[in-house]
Amino acid sequence: MSKTCGAPCGGDATPIADTDMRRSSEASGKWVSVYAVPKMDCPSEERMIRLALNGFEEIRVLSFDLSNRRLEVVHDGEVEPITAKLTTLGLGASLQETAAADPESIKAVGDTSASAAQESGTLRWLLGINAVLFVVEMTAGLIAHSTGLIGESLDNFADAAVYGLALYAVGHSVKMQVRAAHLAGVLQLILAVGVLAEVVRRFVFGSEPESLMMMAIAFVALIANTSCLLLISKHREGGAHMKASWIFSANDVVINLGVITAGALVAWTGTNYPDLIIGTIAGVIVLNGARRILALKG
């Protein structure tokens, strides 16, 4: 049921809804502010918002609903600074309501803090595994003349960058976080453009990818990425950032299977086209990830 304004109509009248919002934002208790964010539809925008709001000490919990493009912020004090920061991100964020936090929302603060250490440990393992896979697959890809392995290694690099940024974010200012994110984005951009250029070069001048090495290295990577899935599975419901990490690892498994399939097709057909196709797909994925990271603002 909507409220009706009992004040006389006129230019100086203040809508009751606005008055209620202002009162709640000025209070000193814990509040839940709900935002509609029309352009928040993937983990990249979620990370962008986390980076932007990390410096707000009054924020207790961020709850993301990507499918419904909805953000809930549990916070102390005024909501206006939070709204102002979200507005600068260009995601169309608009404040829907602010209400007193219920006990379950406040309890979520403790639950989030308790699981932070465990999540950090898992992220360190994921970072280490993906960093090693990047080096191994890049080296093997160059030796085996396989753009598929090179592209897959870049995907691992992109994941390692994401996990590293998540760990680096702790205790650093938003400006430093965004600077680190942009550095990772630039590196990803350079590598992605490089592998796509290599695909074009090998398409024009030809190449002879070693299918056996492609399949062997991709199989090892498949085992490693499956291990990542097992590590993160216990945290996949713990928060949007951990859900996103689970999705990254699941995507890695899919790419591993793609490289194995491409290797088999190379051996069967005697052409390099399957390798070039999977290399292009992986390169485009990393290129898009770099674009999103470089779009982050402080």
C-alpha positions as YAML, in Angstrom:
chain: A
units: angstrom
residues:
- id: 1
  name: MET
  ca: [0.00, 0.00, 0.00]
- id: 2
  name: SER
  ca: [1.42, 3.36, -0.96]
- id: 3
  name: LYS
  ca: [1.53, 6.37, 1.34]
- id: 4
  name: THR
  ca: [-0.45, 9.47, 0.52]
- id: 5
  name: CYS
  ca: [0.82, 12.93, 1.25]
- id: 6
  name: GLY
  ca: [-1.25, 14.86, 3.76]
- id: 7
  name: ALA
  ca: [0.57, 18.14, 3.18]
- id: 8
  name: PRO
  ca: [-0.89, 20.82, 0.96]
- id: 9
  name: CYS
  ca: [0.15, 20.59, -2.65]
- id: 10
  name: GLY
  ca: [2.64, 23.16, -3.82]
- id: 11
  name: GLY
  ca: [6.18, 23.85, -4.88]
- id: 12
  name: ASP
  ca: [7.54, 23.71, -1.31]
- id: 13
  name: ALA
  ca: [5.95, 20.39, -0.40]
- id: 14
  name: THR
  ca: [8.34, 17.55, 0.40]
- id: 15
  name: PRO
  ca: [7.20, 14.00, -0.47]
- id: 16
  name: ILE
  ca: [6.91, 11.78, 2.58]
- id: 17
  name: ALA
  ca: [9.04, 9.05, 0.95]
- id: 18
  name: ASP
  ca: [11.95, 11.49, 0.56]
- id: 19
  name: THR
  ca: [11.59, 12.65, 4.17]
- id: 20
  name: ASP
  ca: [11.61, 9.08, 5.48]
- id: 21
  name: MET
  ca: [14.72, 8.28, 3.43]
- id: 22
  name: ARG
  ca: [16.54, 11.33, 4.72]
- id: 23
  name: ARG
  ca: [15.73, 10.49, 8.32]
- id: 24
  name: SER
  ca: [16.95, 6.91, 7.95]
- id: 25
  name: SER
  ca: [20.17, 7.96, 6.26]
- id: 26
  name: GLU
  ca: [21.03, 10.40, 9.05]
- id: 27
  name: ALA
  ca: [20.53, 7.88, 11.83]
- id: 28
  name: SER
  ca: [23.50, 6.22, 13.49]
- id: 29
  name: GLY
  ca: [22.19, 2.65, 13.65]
- id: 30
  name: LYS
  ca: [22.69, -0.17, 11.17]
- id: 31
  name: TRP
  ca: [20.72, 0.13, 7.95]
- id: 32
  name: VAL
  ca: [20.06, -1.87, 4.81]
- id: 33
  name: SER
  ca: [20.03, 0.16, 1.61]
- id: 34
  name: VAL
  ca: [18.75, -1.51, -1.53]
- id: 35
  name: TYR
  ca: [19.97, -0.41, -4.96]
- id: 36
  name: ALA
  ca: [18.81, -1.25, -8.44]
- id: 37
  name: VAL
  ca: [21.86, -1.51, -10.72]
- id: 38
  name: PRO
  ca: [20.62, -2.03, -14.31]
- id: 39
  name: LYS
  ca: [24.08, -2.55, -15.83]
- id: 40
  name: MET
  ca: [25.32, -5.02, -13.20]
- id: 41
  name: ASP
  ca: [24.96, -8.35, -14.97]
- id: 42
  name: CYS
  ca: [28.26, -10.18, -14.50]
- id: 43
  name: PRO
  ca: [31.07, -10.68, -11.95]
- id: 44
  name: SER
  ca: [33.14, -7.88, -13.51]
- id: 45
  name: GLU
  ca: [30.60, -5.24, -12.45]
- id: 46
  name: GLU
  ca: [30.38, -6.88, -9.02]
- id: 47
  name: ARG
  ca: [34.16, -6.57, -8.61]
- id: 48
  name: MET
  ca: [33.97, -2.97, -9.82]
- id: 49
  name: ILE
  ca: [31.47, -2.12, -7.08]
- id: 50
  name: ARG
  ca: [33.50, -3.94, -4.42]
- id: 51
  name: LEU
  ca: [36.60, -1.98, -5.38]
- id: 52
  name: ALA
  ca: [34.72, 1.32, -5.31]
- id: 53
  name: LEU
  ca: [33.11, 0.73, -1.91]
- id: 54
  name: ASN
  ca: [36.00, -0.98, -0.15]
- id: 55
  name: GLY
  ca: [37.18, 2.29, 1.43]
- id: 56
  name: PHE
  ca: [33.88, 2.93, 3.25]
- id: 57
  name: GLU
  ca: [34.41, 1.91, 6.87]
- id: 58
  name: GLU
  ca: [30.70, 2.24, 7.61]
- id: 59
  name: ILE
  ca: [29.81, -0.56, 5.19]
- id: 60
  name: ARG
  ca: [29.34, -3.92, 6.92]
- id: 61
  name: VAL
  ca: [28.00, -6.24, 4.23]
- id: 62
  name: LEU
  ca: [27.57, -6.15, 0.46]
- id: 63
  name: SER
  ca: [25.03, -8.59, -0.94]
- id: 64
  name: PHE
  ca: [24.85, -8.97, -4.72]
- id: 65
  name: ASP
  ca: [22.01, -10.43, -6.79]
- id: 66
  name: LEU
  ca: [23.37, -10.34, -10.34]
- id: 67
  name: SER
  ca: [20.38, -12.04, -11.94]
- id: 68
  name: ASN
  ca: [18.02, -9.35, -10.64]
- id: 69
  name: ARG
  ca: [20.64, -6.56, -10.85]
- id: 70
  name: ARG
  ca: [20.13, -5.75, -7.19]
- id: 71
  name: LEU
  ca: [22.59, -4.69, -4.48]
- id: 72
  name: GLU
  ca: [21.97, -4.62, -0.74]
- id: 73
  name: VAL
  ca: [24.33, -2.66, 1.51]
- id: 74
  name: VAL
  ca: [24.33, -3.10, 5.29]
- id: 75
  name: HIS
  ca: [25.89, 0.04, 6.71]
- id: 76
  name: ASP
  ca: [26.08, 2.53, 9.57]
- id: 77
  name: GLY
  ca: [25.30, 6.22, 9.27]
- id: 78
  name: GLU
  ca: [24.44, 8.12, 6.12]
- id: 79
  name: VAL
  ca: [23.68, 6.47, 2.81]
- id: 80
  name: GLU
  ca: [24.35, 9.50, 0.59]
- id: 81
  name: PRO
  ca: [28.15, 9.00, 0.25]
- id: 82
  name: ILE
  ca: [27.57, 5.39, -0.78]
- id: 83
  name: THR
  ca: [25.00, 6.43, -3.35]
- id: 84
  name: ALA
  ca: [27.30, 9.13, -4.69]
- id: 85
  name: LYS
  ca: [30.17, 6.66, -5.17]
- id: 86
  name: LEU
  ca: [27.93, 4.12, -6.92]
- id: 87
  name: THR
  ca: [26.65, 6.83, -9.25]
- id: 88
  name: THR
  ca: [30.19, 7.56, -10.48]
- id: 89
  name: LEU
  ca: [30.57, 3.98, -11.75]
- id: 90
  name: GLY
  ca: [28.17, 4.54, -14.62]
- id: 91
  name: LEU
  ca: [26.16, 1.39, -13.93]
- id: 92
  name: GLY
  ca: [22.87, 3.23, -13.49]
- id: 93
  name: ALA
  ca: [22.67, 2.53, -9.75]
- id: 94
  name: SER
  ca: [19.65, 4.04, -8.03]
- id: 95
  name: LEU
  ca: [18.66, 3.85, -4.37]
- id: 96
  name: GLN
  ca: [15.35, 2.04, -3.92]
- id: 97
  name: GLU
  ca: [14.95, 2.09, -0.16]
- id: 98
  name: THR
  ca: [16.74, 2.29, 3.16]
- id: 99
  name: ALA
  ca: [15.38, 0.47, 6.20]
- id: 100
  name: ALA
  ca: [16.58, -0.64, 9.62]
- id: 101
  name: ALA
  ca: [18.65, -3.82, 9.37]
- id: 102
  name: ASP
  ca: [16.96, -6.91, 10.72]
- id: 103
  name: PRO
  ca: [18.86, -9.32, 13.02]
- id: 104
  name: GLU
  ca: [19.63, -11.69, 10.16]
- id: 105
  name: SER
  ca: [21.37, -8.95, 8.19]
- id: 106
  name: ILE
  ca: [23.43, -7.96, 11.22]
- id: 107
  name: LYS
  ca: [24.31, -11.61, 11.87]
- id: 108
  name: ALA
  ca: [25.58, -11.84, 8.31]
- id: 109
  name: VAL
  ca: [28.35, -9.41, 9.28]
- id: 110
  name: GLY
  ca: [29.76, -11.90, 11.76]
- id: 111
  name: ASP
  ca: [29.37, -14.78, 9.34]
- id: 112
  name: THR
  ca: [31.21, -12.84, 6.63]
- id: 113
  name: SER
  ca: [34.10, -11.96, 8.95]
- id: 114
  name: ALA
  ca: [34.40, -15.53, 10.21]
- id: 115
  name: SER
  ca: [34.70, -16.96, 6.70]
- id: 116
  name: ALA
  ca: [37.08, -14.27, 5.40]
- id: 117
  name: ALA
  ca: [40.23, -16.08, 6.56]
- id: 118
  name: GLN
  ca: [39.12, -19.36, 4.98]
- id: 119
  name: GLU
  ca: [38.25, -17.63, 1.72]
- id: 120
  name: SER
  ca: [41.63, -15.88, 1.67]
- id: 121
  name: GLY
  ca: [43.40, -19.22, 2.09]
- id: 122
  name: THR
  ca: [41.42, -20.72, -0.77]
- id: 123
  name: LEU
  ca: [42.15, -17.71, -2.98]
- id: 124
  name: ARG
  ca: [45.88, -18.11, -2.30]
- id: 125
  name: TRP
  ca: [45.75, -21.72, -3.46]
- id: 126
  name: LEU
  ca: [43.80, -20.73, -6.57]
- id: 127
  name: LEU
  ca: [46.28, -17.94, -7.28]
- id: 128
  name: GLY
  ca: [49.24, -20.30, -6.97]
- id: 129
  name: ILE
  ca: [47.72, -23.04, -9.12]
- id: 130
  name: ASN
  ca: [46.71, -20.65, -11.90]
- id: 131
  name: ALA
  ca: [50.08, -18.89, -11.85]
- id: 132
  name: VAL
  ca: [51.90, -22.21, -12.27]
- id: 133
  name: LEU
  ca: [49.52, -23.29, -15.02]
- id: 134
  name: PHE
  ca: [50.13, -20.01, -16.85]
- id: 135
  name: VAL
  ca: [53.88, -20.61, -16.96]
- id: 136
  name: VAL
  ca: [53.60, -24.31, -17.84]
- id: 137
  name: GLU
  ca: [50.98, -23.90, -20.56]
- id: 138
  name: MET
  ca: [52.61, -20.84, -22.10]
- id: 139
  name: THR
  ca: [55.94, -22.67, -22.31]
- id: 140
  name: ALA
  ca: [54.33, -25.83, -23.68]
- id: 141
  name: GLY
  ca: [52.24, -23.82, -26.12]
- id: 142
  name: LEU
  ca: [55.32, -22.15, -27.58]
- id: 143
  name: ILE
  ca: [57.15, -25.47, -27.85]
- id: 144
  name: ALA
  ca: [54.16, -27.31, -29.33]
- id: 145
  name: HIS
  ca: [53.25, -24.41, -31.65]
- id: 146
  name: SER
  ca: [49.74, -24.49, -30.17]
- id: 147
  name: THR
  ca: [47.70, -21.30, -29.98]
- id: 148
  name: GLY
  ca: [45.13, -23.28, -28.01]
- id: 149
  name: LEU
  ca: [47.58, -23.90, -25.17]
- id: 150
  name: ILE
  ca: [48.83, -20.32, -25.34]
- id: 151
  name: GLY
  ca: [45.28, -18.99, -25.16]
- id: 152
  name: GLU
  ca: [44.47, -21.34, -22.30]
- id: 153
  name: SER
  ca: [47.55, -20.11, -20.42]
- id: 154
  name: LEU
  ca: [46.30, -16.54, -20.80]
- id: 155
  name: ASP
  ca: [42.97, -17.55, -19.32]
- id: 156
  name: ASN
  ca: [44.85, -18.90, -16.30]
- id: 157
  name: PHE
  ca: [46.80, -15.65, -16.11]
- id: 158
  name: ALA
  ca: [43.53, -13.72, -16.12]
- id: 159
  name: ASP
  ca: [42.18, -15.85, -13.29]
- id: 160
  name: ALA
  ca: [45.41, -15.49, -11.30]
- id: 161
  name: ALA
  ca: [45.16, -11.72, -11.72]
- id: 162
  name: VAL
  ca: [41.59, -11.73, -10.40]
- id: 163
  name: TYR
  ca: [42.53, -13.84, -7.36]
- id: 164
  name: GLY
  ca: [45.61, -11.71, -6.73]
- id: 165
  name: LEU
  ca: [43.57, -8.52, -6.85]
- id: 166
  name: ALA
  ca: [41.04, -9.99, -4.44]
- id: 167
  name: LEU
  ca: [43.86, -10.66, -1.96]
- id: 168
  name: TYR
  ca: [45.61, -7.35, -2.62]
- id: 169
  name: ALA
  ca: [42.39, -5.46, -1.92]
- id: 170
  name: VAL
  ca: [42.61, -6.24, 1.78]
- id: 171
  name: GLY
  ca: [44.01, -3.26, 3.66]
- id: 172
  name: HIS
  ca: [44.68, -1.05, 0.64]
- id: 173
  name: SER
  ca: [42.99, 2.10, -0.54]
- id: 174
  name: VAL
  ca: [40.54, 2.09, -3.42]
- id: 175
  name: LYS
  ca: [42.99, 4.13, -5.52]
- id: 176
  name: MET
  ca: [45.73, 1.54, -5.09]
- id: 177
  name: GLN
  ca: [43.30, -1.30, -5.81]
- id: 178
  name: VAL
  ca: [42.15, 0.28, -9.06]
- id: 179
  name: ARG
  ca: [45.75, 1.01, -10.05]
- id: 180
  name: ALA
  ca: [46.65, -2.64, -9.52]
- id: 181
  name: ALA
  ca: [43.55, -3.72, -11.42]
- id: 182
  name: HIS
  ca: [44.47, -1.52, -14.37]
- id: 183
  name: LEU
  ca: [48.00, -2.93, -14.41]
- id: 184
  name: ALA
  ca: [46.62, -6.46, -14.57]
- id: 185
  name: GLY
  ca: [44.18, -5.35, -17.26]
- id: 186
  name: VAL
  ca: [46.95, -3.86, -19.40]
- id: 187
  name: LEU
  ca: [49.00, -7.05, -19.11]
- id: 188
  name: GLN
  ca: [45.98, -9.14, -20.08]
- id: 189
  name: LEU
  ca: [45.27, -6.83, -23.01]
- id: 190
  name: ILE
  ca: [48.82, -7.10, -24.33]
- id: 191
  name: LEU
  ca: [48.87, -10.88, -23.99]
- id: 192
  name: ALA
  ca: [45.41, -11.31, -25.52]
- id: 193
  name: VAL
  ca: [46.28, -9.14, -28.53]
- id: 194
  name: GLY
  ca: [49.52, -11.08, -28.85]
- id: 195
  name: VAL
  ca: [47.84, -14.48, -28.99]
- id: 196
  name: LEU
  ca: [45.21, -13.24, -31.47]
- id: 197
  name: ALA
  ca: [47.99, -11.84, -33.65]
- id: 198
  name: GLU
  ca: [49.75, -15.20, -33.38]
- id: 199
  name: VAL
  ca: [46.56, -16.94, -34.53]
- id: 200
  name: VAL
  ca: [46.46, -14.70, -37.60]
- id: 201
  name: ARG
  ca: [50.16, -15.26, -38.30]
- id: 202
  name: ARG
  ca: [49.83, -19.03, -38.09]
- id: 203
  name: PHE
  ca: [46.69, -18.96, -40.21]
- id: 204
  name: VAL
  ca: [48.54, -17.05, -42.94]
- id: 205
  name: PHE
  ca: [51.92, -18.77, -42.78]
- id: 206
  name: GLY
  ca: [50.79, -22.12, -41.43]
- id: 207
  name: SER
  ca: [51.80, -24.12, -38.36]
- id: 208
  name: GLU
  ca: [52.12, -27.71, -37.23]
- id: 209
  name: PRO
  ca: [50.81, -27.98, -33.68]
- id: 210
  name: GLU
  ca: [51.89, -31.08, -31.79]
- id: 211
  name: SER
  ca: [48.60, -32.71, -30.94]
- id: 212
  name: LEU
  ca: [50.02, -35.17, -28.40]
- id: 213
  name: MET
  ca: [51.63, -32.42, -26.32]
- id: 214
  name: MET
  ca: [48.47, -30.33, -26.60]
- id: 215
  name: MET
  ca: [46.35, -33.12, -25.15]
- id: 216
  name: ALA
  ca: [48.89, -34.10, -22.49]
- id: 217
  name: ILE
  ca: [49.35, -30.57, -21.10]
- id: 218
  name: ALA
  ca: [45.63, -29.82, -21.32]
- id: 219
  name: PHE
  ca: [44.92, -33.03, -19.40]
- id: 220
  name: VAL
  ca: [47.33, -31.99, -16.63]
- id: 221
  name: ALA
  ca: [45.66, -28.57, -16.56]
- id: 222
  name: LEU
  ca: [42.27, -30.28, -16.40]
- id: 223
  name: ILE
  ca: [43.35, -32.12, -13.25]
- id: 224
  name: ALA
  ca: [44.66, -28.89, -11.72]
- id: 225
  name: ASN
  ca: [41.52, -26.91, -12.53]
- id: 226
  name: THR
  ca: [39.31, -29.70, -11.24]
- id: 227
  name: SER
  ca: [41.27, -29.44, -8.00]
- id: 228
  name: CYS
  ca: [40.50, -25.72, -7.97]
- id: 229
  name: LEU
  ca: [36.81, -26.53, -8.32]
- id: 230
  name: LEU
  ca: [37.00, -28.88, -5.36]
- id: 231
  name: LEU
  ca: [38.84, -26.27, -3.28]
- id: 232
  name: ILE
  ca: [36.33, -23.55, -3.95]
- id: 233
  name: SER
  ca: [33.18, -25.68, -3.93]
- id: 234
  name: LYS
  ca: [32.82, -25.29, -0.14]
- id: 235
  name: HIS
  ca: [32.80, -21.50, -0.55]
- id: 236
  name: ARG
  ca: [30.69, -21.16, -3.69]
- id: 237
  name: GLU
  ca: [27.64, -20.13, -1.65]
- id: 238
  name: GLY
  ca: [29.61, -17.86, 0.67]
- id: 239
  name: GLY
  ca: [29.43, -14.72, -1.42]
- id: 240
  name: ALA
  ca: [29.18, -13.36, -4.93]
- id: 241
  name: HIS
  ca: [32.96, -13.01, -5.28]
- id: 242
  name: MET
  ca: [33.46, -16.68, -4.37]
- id: 243
  name: LYS
  ca: [30.66, -17.72, -6.71]
- id: 244
  name: ALA
  ca: [32.43, -15.79, -9.45]
- id: 245
  name: SER
  ca: [35.70, -17.58, -8.63]
- id: 246
  name: TRP
  ca: [33.89, -20.92, -8.91]
- id: 247
  name: ILE
  ca: [32.56, -19.88, -12.32]
- id: 248
  name: PHE
  ca: [36.09, -18.94, -13.45]
- id: 249
  name: SER
  ca: [37.40, -22.37, -12.46]
- id: 250
  name: ALA
  ca: [34.47, -24.10, -14.15]
- id: 251
  name: ASN
  ca: [35.19, -22.13, -17.33]
- id: 252
  name: ASP
  ca: [38.82, -23.25, -17.16]
- id: 253
  name: VAL
  ca: [37.70, -26.87, -17.11]
- id: 254
  name: VAL
  ca: [35.58, -26.25, -20.21]
- id: 255
  name: ILE
  ca: [38.54, -24.65, -22.02]
- id: 256
  name: ASN
  ca: [40.76, -27.58, -20.99]
- id: 257
  name: LEU
  ca: [38.29, -29.98, -22.57]
- id: 258
  name: GLY
  ca: [38.21, -27.75, -25.64]
- id: 259
  name: VAL
  ca: [41.99, -27.91, -26.04]
- id: 260
  name: ILE
  ca: [41.97, -31.69, -25.59]
- id: 261
  name: THR
  ca: [39.27, -31.95, -28.26]
- id: 262
  name: ALA
  ca: [41.20, -29.61, -30.54]
- id: 263
  name: GLY
  ca: [44.32, -31.73, -30.10]
- id: 264
  name: ALA
  ca: [42.41, -34.85, -31.07]
- id: 265
  name: LEU
  ca: [40.95, -33.10, -34.12]
- id: 266
  name: VAL
  ca: [44.41, -31.87, -35.15]
- id: 267
  name: ALA
  ca: [45.67, -35.46, -35.02]
- id: 268
  name: TRP
  ca: [42.63, -36.73, -36.91]
- id: 269
  name: THR
  ca: [42.37, -34.06, -39.62]
- id: 270
  name: GLY
  ca: [46.05, -33.23, -39.98]
- id: 271
  name: THR
  ca: [45.25, -29.49, -40.06]
- id: 272
  name: ASN
  ca: [45.88, -26.67, -37.62]
- id: 273
  name: TYR
  ca: [42.38, -25.21, -37.84]
- id: 274
  name: PRO
  ca: [41.01, -26.77, -34.61]
- id: 275
  name: ASP
  ca: [43.98, -25.34, -32.71]
- id: 276
  name: LEU
  ca: [43.50, -21.90, -34.25]
- id: 277
  name: ILE
  ca: [39.80, -21.92, -33.40]
- id: 278
  name: ILE
  ca: [40.28, -22.77, -29.72]
- id: 279
  name: GLY
  ca: [43.15, -20.26, -29.54]
- id: 280
  name: THR
  ca: [40.89, -17.54, -30.93]
- id: 281
  name: ILE
  ca: [38.11, -18.36, -28.47]
- id: 282
  name: ALA
  ca: [40.48, -18.24, -25.49]
- id: 283
  name: GLY
  ca: [42.07, -15.01, -26.73]
- id: 284
  name: VAL
  ca: [38.70, -13.30, -27.10]
- id: 285
  name: ILE
  ca: [37.67, -14.39, -23.59]
- id: 286
  name: VAL
  ca: [40.82, -12.89, -22.08]
- id: 287
  name: LEU
  ca: [40.50, -9.75, -24.22]
- id: 288
  name: ASN
  ca: [36.97, -9.17, -22.95]
- id: 289
  name: GLY
  ca: [38.15, -9.69, -19.38]
- id: 290
  name: ALA
  ca: [40.88, -7.10, -19.88]
- id: 291
  name: ARG
  ca: [38.35, -4.63, -21.24]
- id: 292
  name: ARG
  ca: [36.15, -5.01, -18.19]
- id: 293
  name: ILE
  ca: [39.06, -4.63, -15.77]
- id: 294
  name: LEU
  ca: [40.28, -1.48, -17.52]
- id: 295
  name: ALA
  ca: [36.75, -0.06, -17.16]
- id: 296
  name: LEU
  ca: [37.09, -0.07, -13.36]
- id: 297
  name: LYS
  ca: [36.98, 3.37, -11.79]
- id: 298
  name: GLY
  ca: [38.07, 4.62, -8.40]
...
